[in-house]
Amino acid sequence: MFFELNEEQRAFQKKVREVYESKVSPLVEEYEEKETFPVSLYPTLGVERLLCLRCPEKYGGPGLDKVFECISMEELNRICAGIGAGIMVHGGLATDPLLRFGSEDLKHRYLPAAARGEKIGAFALTEPDAGSDASGIRTTALKDGNGYRLNGSKTFITNGTICNFLTVAAYTDPAQRGTGINLFLVEREDPGFSVIKKLEKLGNHSSDTAELAFDDCFVPKDRMIGKNEGGGLEQLEETLKSGRITYGARSTGVGQATFDAILPYIKETQRYGEPLRRSQAIRFILAEMAMSIEAMRYMTYRGAWLYDQGVASMKDASIVKLFCTESVQRIVQKAVAIQKNIGLIMENPVQRFLRDARLLKIPEGTSEIQHLVIARGLGL
């Protein structure tokens, strides 16, 4: 059973920490203020082989497992959750269905460029009227000659304005709720695809998020993921299972960043003539924060280990996401409460952690959806 990082994993952790500190940290303030993603970071991380980590070497990736991916995501989100979101979607949600279910031709056409950071991927599932319930989407992909015509709209799409290709969920058979869904690879230049607008958000400012439209967008049949019509819902579920575990790593990274910011403050600050660190109440809060982060980390890596063994269920993934995304809320709220007004000053990173943490509860299934999935897994 997995309990501690082995020597190879610790060496990888050290490497990614150094890369993200040197390559990502200097960009955070500038791109948070601009509310844009630093696109040049993709080829930079591609050179470091830190994109599409689970992509095998024959497709241009390093061929690592889910535990390694979570190590990378924790370290990146400790630096910046907004930038972490863009990299996560590109190397996970956008390319994972292709890696797991795509044809050899599609894999060789898209994955090497994605692993090098030459092409940026996005994942288009959420719609104005459908999010956590994937079967509720309305976008259609109806047969037309040697391809399909996509019609519909997608929203809250990470990397939406900067992507070169998108993995899009649409109904090939609208009469078959859920089972009639397929996934398609849409290229930015495809006629009928358009970006409606870029969206401004409370948190994850450096993450690019957009609303998209498909108006008779023609996609050749060979860009459908999978050989037959139908089966896309199962592909989505496998993709979301992996993504929910990744959210454990993202939450742990934000929680650790919050702790790293508040601990020096407590050690250096005095109130009412006494060092803040001597307050029993404060010391208890810090102890609970440290305990929560360790529990989040353990739960995340346990989920990743189960995933690598091929035995992780959707209940397991939902437990990771629910526990970690809810735990990080309490951590950042306590940090702001300790700092009081200072915690809300824009120059203080703690206010960014508060905003970024709030967003983690929503994508890949809200906390309410995770409760339902877990209950269903318990036979309720």
C-alpha positions as CSV (number, residue, x, y, z in Angstrom):
1,M,0.0,0.0,0.0
2,F,1.2,3.5,-0.8
3,F,2.2,5.6,2.2
4,E,5.3,7.7,1.4
5,L,6.9,9.0,-1.8
6,N,9.7,6.8,-2.9
7,E,13.2,8.0,-4.0
8,E,12.2,8.6,-7.6
9,Q,9.1,10.4,-6.6
10,R,10.9,12.7,-4.1
11,A,13.5,13.5,-6.8
12,F,10.7,14.4,-9.2
13,Q,9.0,16.6,-6.5
14,K,12.3,18.4,-6.0
15,K,12.7,19.0,-9.7
16,V,9.1,20.3,-10.3
17,R,9.4,22.6,-7.2
18,E,12.5,24.1,-8.6
19,V,11.1,24.5,-12.1
20,Y,7.8,26.1,-10.9
21,E,9.6,28.4,-8.5
22,S,11.9,29.6,-11.3
23,K,9.6,29.6,-14.3
24,V,6.1,30.2,-12.9
25,S,6.5,32.3,-9.7
26,P,7.9,35.4,-11.6
27,L,4.8,35.4,-13.8
28,V,2.1,35.2,-11.2
29,E,1.5,38.8,-10.2
30,E,1.7,40.1,-13.8
31,Y,-0.8,37.6,-15.2
32,E,-3.1,37.7,-12.2
33,E,-3.4,41.5,-12.8
34,K,-3.7,41.1,-16.6
35,E,-6.3,38.3,-16.1
36,T,-4.7,36.3,-18.9
37,F,-2.7,33.1,-19.1
38,P,1.1,33.2,-19.9
39,V,0.9,31.2,-23.2
40,S,4.6,31.1,-23.5
41,L,4.7,28.9,-20.4
42,Y,3.4,25.9,-22.5
43,P,6.5,25.4,-24.6
44,T,8.7,26.2,-21.6
45,L,7.1,23.4,-19.5
46,G,7.1,21.2,-22.6
47,V,10.9,21.4,-22.7
48,E,10.9,20.4,-19.1
49,R,8.5,17.4,-19.9
50,L,5.9,18.7,-17.5
51,L,2.9,18.7,-19.8
52,C,0.8,15.6,-20.4
53,L,2.7,13.6,-17.7
54,R,0.8,10.4,-18.2
55,C,1.3,10.4,-22.0
56,P,3.6,7.5,-23.0
57,E,7.0,8.2,-24.5
58,K,5.9,7.0,-28.0
59,Y,3.5,10.0,-28.1
60,G,6.1,12.5,-26.8
61,G,5.3,12.4,-23.1
62,P,7.3,11.1,-20.1
63,G,5.0,8.2,-19.4
64,L,4.5,8.8,-15.7
65,D,1.6,7.7,-13.5
66,K,-1.2,9.5,-11.6
67,V,0.9,9.8,-8.4
68,F,3.6,11.8,-10.3
69,E,0.9,13.9,-11.9
70,C,-0.5,14.8,-8.5
71,I,2.9,15.7,-7.2
72,S,3.3,18.1,-10.1
73,M,-0.2,19.6,-9.6
74,E,0.3,20.1,-5.9
75,E,3.5,22.0,-6.4
76,L,2.1,24.1,-9.3
77,N,-1.0,25.0,-7.5
78,R,1.0,26.0,-4.4
79,I,2.5,28.7,-6.7
80,C,-0.7,29.7,-8.6
81,A,-4.0,28.0,-8.9
82,G,-5.0,30.0,-12.0
83,I,-2.0,28.9,-14.0
84,G,-2.4,25.5,-12.5
85,A,-5.9,25.3,-13.9
86,G,-4.7,25.9,-17.5
87,I,-2.0,23.3,-17.3
88,M,-4.3,20.8,-15.6
89,V,-6.9,21.0,-18.3
90,H,-4.4,20.8,-21.1
91,G,-2.5,17.8,-19.7
92,G,-5.6,16.0,-18.2
93,L,-9.2,16.7,-19.3
94,A,-8.3,17.8,-22.9
95,T,-5.9,15.0,-23.7
96,D,-6.9,12.1,-21.4
97,P,-9.9,11.0,-23.5
98,L,-7.7,11.0,-26.6
99,L,-5.0,9.0,-24.8
100,R,-7.4,6.4,-23.4
101,F,-10.0,6.1,-26.1
102,G,-8.6,7.7,-29.3
103,S,-7.3,6.0,-32.4
104,E,-3.6,5.6,-33.0
105,D,-3.8,8.2,-35.8
106,L,-5.4,10.8,-33.5
107,K,-2.9,10.1,-30.8
108,H,0.1,10.7,-33.1
109,R,-1.5,13.8,-34.7
110,Y,-2.3,15.6,-31.4
111,L,-0.4,14.2,-28.4
112,P,3.2,14.9,-29.3
113,A,2.4,18.6,-30.1
114,A,0.4,18.8,-26.9
115,A,3.3,17.3,-24.8
116,R,5.7,19.8,-26.3
117,G,3.4,22.7,-25.6
118,E,3.1,23.5,-29.3
119,K,-0.7,23.0,-29.3
120,I,-2.9,23.9,-26.4
121,G,-5.9,21.8,-25.5
122,A,-9.3,22.6,-23.9
123,F,-12.2,20.5,-22.7
124,A,-15.7,21.5,-23.6
125,L,-18.4,19.8,-21.6
126,T,-20.2,22.5,-19.5
127,E,-23.1,24.4,-21.1
128,P,-25.4,27.2,-19.9
129,D,-28.0,24.6,-18.7
130,A,-25.8,21.6,-18.0
131,G,-22.7,21.2,-15.9
132,S,-22.4,18.5,-13.2
133,D,-25.0,16.4,-15.0
134,A,-23.2,15.6,-18.2
135,S,-26.2,13.8,-19.7
136,G,-28.0,17.1,-19.7
137,I,-26.0,18.7,-22.4
138,R,-27.8,20.0,-25.6
139,T,-25.0,20.3,-28.1
140,T,-25.6,18.0,-31.0
141,A,-23.3,16.4,-33.6
142,L,-25.4,15.1,-36.4
143,K,-24.1,12.9,-39.2
144,D,-23.4,14.8,-42.5
145,G,-21.5,12.8,-45.2
146,N,-18.1,11.8,-43.9
147,G,-18.4,13.8,-40.7
148,Y,-20.6,15.6,-38.2
149,R,-22.2,19.0,-37.8
150,L,-21.9,20.4,-34.3
151,N,-24.4,22.9,-33.0
152,G,-24.6,24.3,-29.5
153,S,-22.7,26.4,-27.0
154,K,-20.3,25.7,-24.2
155,T,-19.4,27.9,-21.2
156,F,-16.8,28.2,-18.4
157,I,-14.3,26.5,-20.7
158,T,-10.7,26.7,-19.4
159,N,-8.2,27.6,-22.2
160,G,-11.2,28.6,-24.4
161,T,-9.6,31.6,-26.1
162,I,-6.1,30.3,-26.3
163,C,-6.6,26.7,-27.3
164,N,-5.6,25.1,-30.6
165,F,-8.0,22.2,-30.2
166,L,-10.9,21.2,-28.0
167,T,-12.3,17.9,-26.8
168,V,-16.0,18.5,-27.2
169,A,-19.0,16.5,-25.8
170,A,-22.1,16.4,-28.0
171,Y,-25.1,14.1,-28.7
172,T,-24.9,12.1,-31.9
173,D,-28.3,10.6,-30.9
174,P,-30.2,13.2,-28.8
175,A,-33.0,10.6,-28.3
176,Q,-30.7,8.5,-26.2
177,R,-30.1,10.5,-23.0
178,G,-26.6,10.0,-21.8
179,T,-25.8,7.0,-23.9
180,G,-26.0,9.0,-27.1
181,I,-23.0,11.2,-26.4
182,N,-19.7,11.2,-28.2
183,L,-16.5,13.2,-27.9
184,F,-15.0,15.0,-30.8
185,L,-11.7,16.9,-31.5
186,V,-12.5,20.3,-32.8
187,E,-9.7,22.5,-34.2
188,R,-9.6,26.3,-33.7
189,E,-9.7,26.9,-37.4
190,D,-12.8,24.7,-38.1
191,P,-15.5,26.8,-39.8
192,G,-18.4,27.3,-37.4
193,F,-16.4,27.4,-34.2
194,S,-16.2,30.7,-32.4
195,V,-15.3,32.3,-29.1
196,I,-18.3,34.3,-27.9
197,K,-16.5,36.0,-25.1
198,K,-13.8,35.7,-22.4
199,L,-15.3,35.4,-18.9
200,E,-14.1,37.3,-15.9
201,K,-14.1,35.4,-12.6
202,L,-13.8,35.9,-8.9
203,G,-10.7,33.7,-8.6
204,N,-8.2,31.9,-10.9
205,H,-7.6,35.2,-12.7
206,S,-4.7,33.9,-14.7
207,S,-6.7,31.0,-16.0
208,D,-8.3,31.7,-19.4
209,T,-12.0,31.0,-19.3
210,A,-14.5,31.5,-22.2
211,E,-17.9,30.9,-23.7
212,L,-17.9,29.1,-27.0
213,A,-20.3,28.5,-29.9
214,F,-20.6,25.8,-32.5
215,D,-22.7,26.8,-35.5
216,D,-22.8,24.0,-38.1
217,C,-19.2,23.3,-37.2
218,F,-18.1,20.4,-39.4
219,V,-15.8,17.8,-37.9
220,P,-14.5,14.9,-39.9
221,K,-15.5,11.4,-38.7
222,D,-11.9,10.5,-38.0
223,R,-11.9,13.2,-35.3
224,M,-14.5,11.4,-33.3
225,I,-13.0,9.7,-30.2
226,G,-14.0,6.1,-30.4
227,K,-15.1,4.0,-33.3
228,N,-18.8,4.0,-32.9
229,E,-21.6,6.4,-32.0
230,G,-22.4,6.4,-28.3
231,G,-20.2,5.6,-25.4
232,G,-19.1,9.1,-24.8
233,L,-20.7,9.3,-21.3
234,E,-18.5,6.4,-20.1
235,Q,-15.4,8.2,-21.6
236,L,-16.4,11.3,-19.7
237,E,-16.9,9.4,-16.4
238,E,-13.4,7.9,-16.7
239,T,-11.9,11.4,-17.5
240,L,-13.7,13.0,-14.6
241,K,-12.6,10.3,-12.2
242,S,-9.0,11.2,-12.9
243,G,-9.8,14.9,-12.8
244,R,-11.5,14.7,-9.4
245,I,-8.4,13.2,-7.9
246,T,-6.3,16.0,-9.4
247,Y,-8.5,18.5,-7.6
248,G,-7.3,16.9,-4.4
249,A,-3.8,17.8,-5.4
250,R,-4.8,21.3,-6.4
251,S,-6.6,21.9,-3.1
252,T,-3.6,20.6,-1.2
253,G,-1.3,23.0,-3.0
254,V,-3.5,26.0,-2.2
255,G,-3.8,24.8,1.4
256,Q,0.0,24.5,1.7
257,A,0.5,27.9,0.2
258,T,-1.9,29.4,2.7
259,F,-0.2,27.7,5.6
260,D,3.2,28.8,4.3
261,A,2.0,32.4,4.2
262,I,0.3,32.5,7.6
263,L,2.9,30.8,9.7
264,P,5.6,33.6,9.3
265,Y,2.9,36.2,10.0
266,I,2.0,34.5,13.3
267,K,5.7,34.2,14.3
268,E,6.4,37.9,13.6
269,T,3.2,39.6,14.8
270,Q,2.3,41.0,18.2
271,R,-1.1,42.0,19.4
272,Y,-2.0,43.7,22.7
273,G,1.8,43.6,23.5
274,E,2.1,39.9,23.3
275,P,3.5,37.7,20.4
276,L,0.6,36.2,18.4
277,R,2.4,32.8,18.5
278,R,1.8,32.6,22.3
279,S,-1.9,32.6,21.9
280,Q,-3.3,29.1,22.6
281,A,-6.3,29.7,20.3
282,I,-4.0,30.7,17.4
283,R,-1.7,27.7,18.0
284,F,-4.7,25.4,18.0
285,I,-5.9,26.8,14.7
286,L,-2.4,26.3,13.1
287,A,-2.3,22.8,14.5
288,E,-5.7,22.0,12.9
289,M,-4.6,23.6,9.6
290,A,-1.4,21.5,9.5
291,M,-3.5,18.3,10.3
292,S,-6.0,19.1,7.6
293,I,-3.2,19.5,5.0
294,E,-1.6,16.2,5.9
295,A,-5.0,14.5,5.7
296,M,-5.7,16.1,2.3
297,R,-2.3,15.0,1.0
298,Y,-2.7,11.5,2.2
299,M,-6.2,11.2,0.8
300,T,-5.1,12.6,-2.6
301,Y,-2.1,10.3,-3.0
302,R,-4.1,7.3,-1.8
303,G,-6.7,8.1,-4.5
304,A,-3.9,8.5,-7.1
305,W,-2.4,5.2,-6.0
306,L,-5.8,3.4,-6.3
307,Y,-6.1,5.0,-9.8
308,D,-2.7,3.7,-10.8
309,Q,-3.7,0.2,-9.6
310,G,-6.9,0.4,-11.8
311,V,-9.2,-0.1,-8.8
312,A,-10.3,3.5,-8.0
313,S,-14.0,3.9,-8.2
314,M,-16.0,7.1,-8.9
315,K,-16.8,7.1,-5.2
316,D,-13.1,7.1,-4.3
317,A,-12.5,10.0,-6.7
318,S,-15.5,11.9,-5.3
319,I,-14.3,11.4,-1.7
320,V,-11.0,12.9,-2.6
321,K,-12.5,15.9,-4.3
322,L,-15.2,16.6,-1.7
323,F,-12.9,16.2,1.3
324,C,-10.0,18.3,-0.1
325,T,-12.0,21.1,-1.7
326,E,-14.1,21.5,1.5
327,S,-11.0,21.3,3.7
328,V,-9.2,24.0,1.9
329,Q,-12.1,26.4,2.4
330,R,-11.7,26.2,6.1
331,I,-7.9,26.6,5.9
332,V,-8.1,29.9,3.9
333,Q,-11.0,31.3,5.9
334,K,-9.1,30.7,9.2
335,A,-6.0,32.4,7.7
336,V,-8.0,35.5,6.7
337,A,-9.7,35.5,10.1
338,I,-6.2,35.5,11.8
339,Q,-4.9,38.3,9.6
340,K,-8.1,40.3,9.8
341,N,-8.1,43.3,7.4
342,I,-4.6,42.6,6.2
343,G,-5.8,39.3,4.8
344,L,-8.0,41.2,2.4
345,I,-5.4,43.5,1.0
346,M,-4.7,42.8,-2.7
347,E,-0.9,42.8,-2.1
348,N,-1.4,39.9,0.3
349,P,-1.5,36.5,-1.4
350,V,-3.9,35.1,1.2
351,Q,-6.8,37.0,-0.4
352,R,-5.9,35.3,-3.7
353,F,-5.9,31.9,-2.0
354,L,-9.3,32.6,-0.6
355,R,-10.7,33.5,-4.0
356,D,-9.0,30.6,-5.8
357,A,-10.1,28.0,-3.1
358,R,-13.7,29.0,-3.5
359,L,-13.6,28.1,-7.2
360,L,-12.3,24.6,-6.5
361,K,-15.6,23.4,-5.1
362,I,-17.4,23.9,-8.5
363,P,-15.7,22.4,-11.5
364,E,-15.7,18.6,-12.2
365,G,-18.9,18.3,-10.2
366,T,-19.9,20.6,-7.3
367,S,-19.7,19.5,-3.7
368,E,-23.4,18.6,-3.8
369,I,-22.8,16.3,-6.8
370,Q,-19.9,14.6,-4.9
371,H,-22.2,13.9,-2.0
372,L,-24.7,12.3,-4.4
373,V,-22.0,10.2,-6.1
374,I,-20.6,9.0,-2.7
375,A,-24.1,8.1,-1.5
376,R,-24.8,6.2,-4.7
377,G,-21.5,4.3,-4.1
378,L,-22.8,3.4,-0.7
379,G,-25.9,1.8,-2.2
380,L,-28.2,4.6,-1.2
